[in-house]
């Protein structure tokens, strides 16, 4: 085992886990419940801590002692794949550490409704709260409540504080990987069908799409706003996009030759709209989605997409809640190449 001192910052739980060859959760158990860890594993983690000079962050609000054995989870009130899969991942990670979860669904994530959900947990002496925060209102409400109880926020664009830890999946890099793949496959006009503008994930994917186009020296391509996350939204946005671009040049010369969709359901609608316009996928129009929903490999054609590591994010959220440290950098998504691109 080799110890490497991180450059320019104090070593973290992530560094310890990497050096020891274990998960975030195992490091957290060594810190908070060492008797629950096998002696040989505990020694390996402790050796990594000594080698790195690791010290627990005393300013972070971490879960110190069990009171109710219950973790609160605040989730947005929609059925889109990302938040629902993240909720499942958190529940699984909590169960592995001996905790149960209580779920509060916020259907309209404004300050008042989020505050009510968080106060509900506080009144019941919850041990800690994980907030799945797709919009800014949920992030800010979590920041306020973190003064009273340990809170971890799962959000793609949010700044941690002394009281509140943040765990996020790198939406910008995920988008960049999708566009980079399309470019390397020979595509030049790569349009984007984005999700709702108030969603942090949608904002991050727009940024990544634009940055990769710029860095690759590709021309600015159209941005179509779907307004929702459903296949019907993607279908309507793609129909508008293809109609508008066809009108700009002879023989459809301005049509995009690829579309990066902000999620897989939007991509499904885009594929159907392309076929309705007489285009072949991927020959005339390559399509890449985001999320890797269940069944994406059975789309027609099977969908190239960006897979989000929800299980890793859920485990990292629990490690942050117990150990008081978030991840030092966003968790990286994975490009999954299939026939649609």
N, C-alpha and C positions, 0 to 999 in steps of 0.2 A: 504494500500500500504506500502510495506516494502522496505527501502533503504538499500543496501549493498554496502559498499565501496570495489571496486576491490582491490585484494591483489597484491602489487608489481608493480602497474602501475597507471597512472592517469585514471579516469573514462572517457569513450568515449560515442559517440552517441549511440552505440550499447547497452551499459549499461543503458543509459537513457530510450531507447525504451523498454527494457525488464522490467525495474522497473515500467514504466508508463503503460505498457500493450498496446503499440502502435507500429506502423511500423517505420522503419528508415525515410521514407518519411515524416511522421507526425512530427517527431522531427525536420527534416530539415525545414519544413514549419514554425514551431514555431520560429526557429532561423532567417529565412529569409523573411517570409511573415506571421507574426503572425495574421494579420486580416483575413487571409483565413482559420483559424482554429477555430472551435467552442470554445467558452469561457471555457466550462467545461473541454474540452480536453486540451486546452492550459494551464489551471491551473494545471492539472494533470502532464503534461510534465514539467512545471516550478517547481512544487513541487519536482519531481524526480531529476531535475538538482540541486536544492538547497540541497536536502538530500544527494546526491552523491558528492557534491562539484565540479560539472562539470564546466569546462572552455573550451571555444572554442580554438582549436589549432591555434595559431596565425602564426605559420610557414608554415602551409599548404596553398596552393594556392586554394582558394575556389571561386565559382562563386558568386560574390557579387551583381551585378546589371544586369538587363536585357538590352541588347543592340539590338540584332536582334531577340531574341526569338527562336534561332535556335541552336541545338546541333549537332555537327558533329559526325558521327559514321564511323570508319574505320574497315572494315571486310575483312577477307581473301577471296580470289576468288575461293572458292570451294563450293560444294553443300552438304557437309556432314552435318549431323543433328545438331551437337553441335553448330558450329558457326552460322548456319542459324537460329536456335531456339533462340540463345542468341541475335541475331540482333533484332528479333521480340520482345523479352522481354524488351530490352532497349527502343525500340520505344514505347511500351505500357507504360512503366514507365515514359518516358519523356512526353507523352501526358497527363498523370494523373497530372503532375506538371505544365501543361500549356505551354510546349515547343513542337516544331516540330523538326524532325530529318532530316538531310541530310546524305545520305549514299555514301561512297566512297569504291568501291570494289577493293582490291589489289590482282590480280591474281597470281603474282609472288612476294611473300613478301620479297624482298631483300631491302637493305638500300635505294637505289635510288628510287624505286617505292613507298615505304612507305613515304619517305621524300616528294615526289611529292604530294601525297594525303594530307598529313598534311599541306604543304604549300598552297595547293589549298584552304583549309578551312581558314587558316590565312588571305589570301588575301581578303576573303569575310567577315571578321570581325565576325567570328563565336564566340558564347559565351563560348563554352567549347567543349571538344572532348573526346569521349569514344573510346578506341582502343581495339578491340578484338584481342588478340595477342597469337596465337597458337605456334609461333616460336620466337626464341630469337631476330631475326632481327627486328621484329615489336616492341618488348619491348624496345630495345635500341633506335630505332627511336623515339618512344613516349617519352622516357626519355629526349632526346635532345629538342624536341619541347615543353616540359612542362615548359621551361624557359620563353616561350612567351605567353602561354594561359593555363588555367586550364585543366588538363588532368587526366583521370582515365583509368587505364589499367585493362582489364579483362584477367587474366593469372593465370595458376595454379602454376607456379614456377617463381616468380619475387619478387624483394625486393623494397618496397616503398622508397621514398626519401622525402625531405622537399617539393619538387615541385610536385611530382607525387604520387598519391594514387593508390593502387593495391587492386583489389577485385578478389578473386579466389574461386573455388570449390575444395574441398580436394580430389584430384585424388588418392593420396596414400591411404587414409583411405577408399575410395570407393573400391579400389582393395583389400584391406585387408578384407573388409566385404564380398566381393565375395568369396575369398579363404577360409575365416573362415566358411562361410556357407557350402561350399563343404566339408571341413574337418569334420565339425560336422555331415554331412550327411553320413559319413563313407568313403569318398574318400581319397585315399592316394597318388596317383600319379597325381598331378594337373599341367598340362601343361599350357602354356600361348601363345596365338597368339597375337602378339603386332602390333600396328600401325606403321606408318612411324617414323623413329628414330629421325628426326629433330623436331617432334611435342612435345611440353612440356607435353601435356596431356598423350601421349604415354609413355614418360619417367617416369612420375609419377606413372602410372599404373604398369610399370615393377618393380619399386622400391617397391610398395606396395605388389605385388605378391611375390617378393623374401623375403621381411621382414616377411610376414605372414607365409610362408613356414618354414623359419628359427625359428620363435618363436613357431610354432606348433610342431617342431621336425620332420617335414616331409622331405623326401629325395628330393634332387634337381631334378626338373623335366625339361623336354625340353622347350626351348623358340624358337618359330617359328616366324620369321619376315615376316609379310604379304607384306610390302612394299606399301600398300595402305589401304583405309578404306572400300572398296566395298565388296559385298558378293563374287564376283569372286576372290578377293584377299584372303579372308578367306578360300574359297574352295580349292584354289591351295596350300595354306600354310598347311591346314589340310591333304591334300593328301600326301604332302611330309612328314609331321610329322608322319602320320600313317604308311607310307611305310618304313621310316627309323627305327622306333621303332619296327615294326614287324620283321625286319631283325636281331634284336639284341638278341632275345631269342626264345626258343621253344614255339610253340603254341601261339605266340604273348604275351608272359609273360611280356614283357617290355612295353606294350602299356599303355598309360595313361588311367585312369578311369574317368578323368574329364578334361575339358578345360575351362579356363577363357579367354574370348575373349575381345579385347580392345574396341570393340563397337558392337552394335547389328547386323549390316550388316555382319561383319566378322563372328559373331555367326551363322547367317543364312547359310552362305557358309559352315561353319564347320559341321552343322547338315546334310546338303546334302552330304558332303564328307563322313561323318560317315556312312550314309545309303548306299552309294555306296560301302563302304568297308564291308558291311554286319553287321554293328554294330547298336544296338538299342539305342535310346536316350529317356529316361535317363538310362535305365537298364544297358547297357554296357558302355556308355559314357555320363556323365552329362555335360551340357553346360551352362555357365553363360555369359551374355553379359554386355554391359555398355551403358547407355544413356536413355533406355526406350523409344525408338522411337515410333511414332504413328503406331499402328498395331502390336506391339511386343506381345501383348496378343492373337493375332490371328495367330502367327507362329505355325508350327506343329512340335513338341508340343509347347504350349505357353511358351514364353521365360522368364526364371529367369534372372533378370538384375539389374543394379544399376541405379537408377533414379537420374538425375542431376536437382537440383532446379534452373532452368534457370530464372524463374520469380523473385525469391528471389535475385539472383545475379544481374539482371537488375535493380531492385529497389535499391539495395545496391550501385550500380555504380552511379545512379542518386543522392542518398543521399551523397555519397562521393564528387560528383561534386559540389553540393550545400553547403554542410556543411564542406567540407575540411577534412573529416576523412574517411579513409577506414575501413574495418572491422578488428578487432583485431586478428581474427583467420579465417582460411578458412571456407567457408560455407560447411556444411556437407551433402553429398548425402545420398540416402535412398535405401536399398536393397529391391527389389520387388520379392517375391518368387512365381514362377509358376511351371509348370510341367517339364520343361527341366532340372531341377536340384532338 
